[in-house]
C-alpha cells in the first residue's frame, strides 16, 4: 500500500518575499491615505473639474491661486499607486 512519492514540478512559482510584501502594503496604505486627504481637500465639484488643469500648471511651473497643496497631493497619490502597481506587476511577470 505504499505509494511512491511523486516528483514535484520543476516550475515552482516563487512566493512574494517579505520585503516586497511590506513595501507593497506600505505603498497601498500610503496611497489610500493620500487619496482620502486629497478627497477631503477638494471642497466642491468645480475644483474637481479643474484638477487636471491645476496639476498640469503645477508640472509646468505656473502658479495658481489655490497654491501647490492640491496638485502636490494629487501627484503624490498617483505616484504612490503607480509605484505599488509597478511592484506588483513586476512580481507577477517574474512569477510566470
Backbone as CSV, one residue per row, in Angstrom:
resi,resn,N_x,N_y,N_z,CA_x,CA_y,CA_z,C_x,C_y,C_z
1,UNK,0.803,-1.187,0.000,0.000,0.000,0.000,0.851,1.257,0.000
2,UNK,2.138,1.106,0.058,2.983,2.284,-0.017,3.004,2.794,-1.450
3,UNK,2.621,4.070,-1.559,2.636,4.694,-2.885,3.943,5.457,-3.032
4,UNK,4.514,5.424,-4.217,5.765,6.172,-4.417,5.494,7.680,-4.364
5,UNK,6.484,8.385,-3.898,6.366,9.839,-3.815,6.522,10.407,-5.220
6,UNK,5.544,11.229,-5.591,5.594,11.826,-6.928,6.550,13.013,-6.918
7,UNK,7.369,13.140,-7.960,8.294,14.280,-8.004,7.523,15.590,-8.177
8,UNK,8.029,16.622,-7.528,7.391,17.927,-7.655,7.779,18.560,-8.977
9,UNK,6.929,19.412,-9.442,7.181,20.102,-10.697,8.396,21.022,-10.543
10,UNK,9.193,21.106,-11.584,10.373,21.958,-11.546,10.002,23.436,-11.655
11,UNK,8.795,23.711,-12.125,8.360,25.095,-12.321,7.569,25.586,-11.112
12,UNK,8.227,25.612,-9.967,7.577,26.113,-8.759,7.529,27.632,-8.846
13,UNK,6.362,28.185,-8.657,6.205,29.633,-8.777,6.651,30.295,-7.480
14,UNK,7.495,31.321,-7.589,8.025,31.953,-6.380,6.954,32.746,-5.634
15,UNK,7.035,32.669,-4.334,6.145,33.465,-3.492,6.753,34.853,-3.342
16,UNK,5.922,35.792,-2.936,6.405,37.157,-2.726,7.212,37.193,-1.439
17,UNK,8.437,37.722,-1.521,9.261,37.777,-0.311,8.740,38.865,0.631
18,UNK,9.188,38.819,1.855,8.655,39.678,2.910,8.916,41.153,2.623
19,UNK,10.085,41.483,2.103,10.412,42.883,1.822,9.476,43.466,0.767
20,UNK,9.247,42.716,-0.295,8.349,43.179,-1.354,6.931,43.306,-0.833
21,UNK,6.500,42.356,-0.038,5.157,42.405,0.516,4.977,43.610,1.438
22,UNK,5.952,43.872,2.297,5.862,45.028,3.194,5.879,46.340,2.418
23,UNK,6.719,46.422,1.394,6.764,47.625,0.572,5.444,47.847,-0.154
24,UNK,4.866,46.782,-0.671,3.588,46.882,-1.365,2.471,47.311,-0.414
25,UNK,2.437,46.743,0.770,1.422,47.123,1.761,1.607,48.577,2.196
26,UNK,2.860,48.993,2.396,3.123,50.381,2.776,2.665,51.348,1.694
27,UNK,3.005,51.052,0.439,2.616,51.941,-0.650,1.105,52.009,-0.818
28,UNK,0.425,50.873,-0.700,-1.032,50.887,-0.806,-1.679,51.641,0.347
29,UNK,-1.159,51.473,1.550,-1.699,52.193,2.701,-1.454,53.697,2.564
30,UNK,-0.257,54.076,2.151,0.040,55.494,1.949,-0.810,56.072,0.828
31,UNK,-1.007,55.310,-0.235,-1.833,55.772,-1.343,-3.283,55.985,-0.950
32,UNK,-3.823,55.060,-0.174,-5.210,55.202,0.286,-5.337,56.395,1.225
33,UNK,-4.351,56.580,2.088,-4.379,57.736,2.997,-4.294,59.044,2.218
34,UNK,-3.374,59.115,1.261,-3.257,60.322,0.444,-4.515,60.575,-0.377
35,UNK,-5.130,59.516,-0.867,-6.378,59.670,-1.613,-7.481,60.233,-0.723
36,UNK,-7.548,59.759,0.522,-8.532,60.296,1.462,-8.293,61.753,1.790
37,UNK,-7.035,62.121,2.018,-6.706,63.520,2.311,-7.014,64.398,1.101
38,UNK,-6.698,63.917,-0.092,-6.998,64.678,-1.309,-8.501,64.848,-1.479
39,UNK,-9.261,63.792,-1.212,-10.726,63.888,-1.325,-11.290,64.869,-0.300
40,UNK,-10.719,64.913,0.890,-11.176,65.873,1.892,-10.772,67.299,1.533
41,UNK,-9.658,67.449,0.822,-9.178,68.775,0.466,-10.018,69.396,-0.657
42,UNK,-10.572,68.553,-1.529,-11.425,69.048,-2.617,-12.787,69.380,-2.013
43,UNK,-13.161,70.644,-2.106,-14.382,71.079,-1.424,-15.610,71.113,-2.322
44,UNK,-15.442,71.254,-3.622,-16.600,71.327,-4.497,-16.296,70.676,-5.842
45,UNK,-17.330,70.521,-6.650,-17.162,69.867,-7.939,-16.390,70.727,-8.933
46,UNK,-16.425,72.037,-8.747,-15.677,72.916,-9.641,-14.178,72.673,-9.488
47,UNK,-13.730,72.498,-8.257,-12.312,72.202,-8.017,-11.943,70.859,-8.630
48,UNK,-12.845,69.888,-8.505,-12.596,68.574,-9.089,-12.529,68.658,-10.613
49,UNK,-13.373,69.511,-11.207,-13.373,69.658,-12.661,-12.104,70.342,-13.155
50,UNK,-11.547,71.242,-12.363,-10.343,71.957,-12.789,-9.052,71.284,-12.321
51,UNK,-9.159,70.137,-11.654,-7.981,69.466,-11.111,-6.944,69.091,-12.167
52,UNK,-7.332,68.542,-13.323,-6.294,68.241,-14.330,-5.518,69.489,-14.775
53,UNK,-6.217,70.605,-14.930,-5.533,71.841,-15.295,-4.609,72.336,-14.200
54,UNK,-5.046,72.185,-12.947,-4.191,72.588,-11.823,-2.916,71.755,-11.770
55,UNK,-3.068,70.457,-11.983,-1.902,69.571,-11.951,-0.969,69.892,-13.118
56,UNK,-1.536,70.131,-14.297,-0.702,70.442,-15.454,0.051,71.757,-15.241
57,UNK,-0.639,72.772,-14.726,0.030,74.046,-14.443,1.125,73.878,-13.392
58,UNK,0.880,73.028,-12.405,1.883,72.750,-11.378,3.119,72.101,-11.997
59,UNK,2.899,71.154,-12.905,4.023,70.482,-13.559,4.797,71.433,-14.474
60,UNK,4.098,72.400,-15.059,4.751,73.366,-15.951,5.375,74.523,-15.185
61,UNK,5.150,74.603,-13.891,5.752,75.662,-13.088,4.962,76.954,-13.062
62,UNK,3.707,76.903,-13.490,2.871,78.100,-13.473,2.093,78.140,-12.157
63,UNK,2.201,79.230,-11.408,1.499,79.311,-10.127,-0.014,79.461,-10.328
64,UNK,-0.764,79.007,-9.341,-2.211,79.200,-9.376,-2.671,79.805,-8.050
65,UNK,-3.927,80.216,-8.005,-4.443,80.908,-6.824,-4.543,79.983,-5.610
66,UNK,-4.806,78.727,-5.832,-5.038,77.807,-4.731,-3.783,77.300,-4.055
67,UNK,-2.632,77.603,-4.603,-1.394,77.110,-4.020,-0.998,75.764,-4.605
68,UNK,-0.023,75.155,-3.989,0.530,73.907,-4.523,0.029,72.665,-3.786
69,UNK,-0.795,72.850,-2.776,-1.191,71.712,-1.945,-1.972,70.666,-2.721
70,UNK,-3.028,71.070,-3.399,-3.873,70.106,-4.101,-3.138,69.407,-5.246
71,UNK,-2.428,70.128,-6.114,-1.682,69.404,-7.155,-0.603,68.485,-6.589
72,UNK,0.070,68.910,-5.532,1.109,68.057,-4.938,0.501,66.802,-4.319
73,UNK,-0.630,66.943,-3.634,-1.308,65.768,-3.068,-1.756,64.811,-4.167
74,UNK,-2.293,65.370,-5.244,-2.767,64.535,-6.345,-1.615,63.779,-6.988
75,UNK,-0.516,64.475,-7.247,0.647,63.809,-7.845,1.254,62.769,-6.911
76,UNK,1.319,63.065,-5.622,1.848,62.088,-4.663,0.977,60.837,-4.627
77,UNK,-0.337,61.023,-4.699,-1.254,59.884,-4.720,-1.039,59.042,-5.974
78,UNK,-0.946,59.688,-7.121,-0.747,58.952,-8.373,0.595,58.235,-8.404
79,UNK,1.630,58.882,-7.922,2.963,58.255,-7.901,2.982,57.060,-6.955
80,UNK,2.319,57.184,-5.808,2.288,56.089,-4.844,1.552,54.876,-5.401
81,UNK,0.373,55.110,-5.983,-0.364,53.989,-6.580,0.376,53.421,-7.788
82,UNK,1.041,54.272,-8.567,1.826,53.796,-9.698,2.994,52.921,-9.267
83,UNK,3.662,53.312,-8.192,4.774,52.507,-7.679,4.274,51.153,-7.168
84,UNK,3.145,51.153,-6.474,2.582,49.885,-5.989,2.191,48.986,-7.160
85,UNK,1.601,49.575,-8.191,1.221,48.801,-9.368,2.449,48.260,-10.089
86,UNK,3.512,49.045,-10.171,4.736,48.586,-10.828,5.388,47.431,-10.064
87,UNK,5.410,47.522,-8.746,5.997,46.441,-7.943,5.180,45.169,-8.082
88,UNK,3.863,45.290,-8.033,3.007,44.111,-8.181,3.134,43.530,-9.591
89,UNK,3.181,44.387,-10.592,3.315,43.905,-11.966,4.631,43.200,-12.201
90,UNK,5.689,43.730,-11.624,6.995,43.079,-11.766,6.994,41.707,-11.097
91,UNK,6.360,41.611,-9.946,6.271,40.313,-9.265,5.445,39.322,-10.093
92,UNK,4.345,39.806,-10.677,3.506,38.921,-11.493,4.254,38.439,-12.733
93,UNK,5.041,39.325,-13.364,5.790,38.921,-14.543,6.870,37.907,-14.190
94,UNK,7.521,38.077,-13.058,8.544,37.107,-12.639,7.931,35.775,-12.250
95,UNK,6.672,35.776,-11.932,6.009,34.554,-11.493,5.663,33.641,-12.652
96,UNK,5.566,34.190,-13.833,5.189,33.371,-14.995,6.285,32.495,-15.458
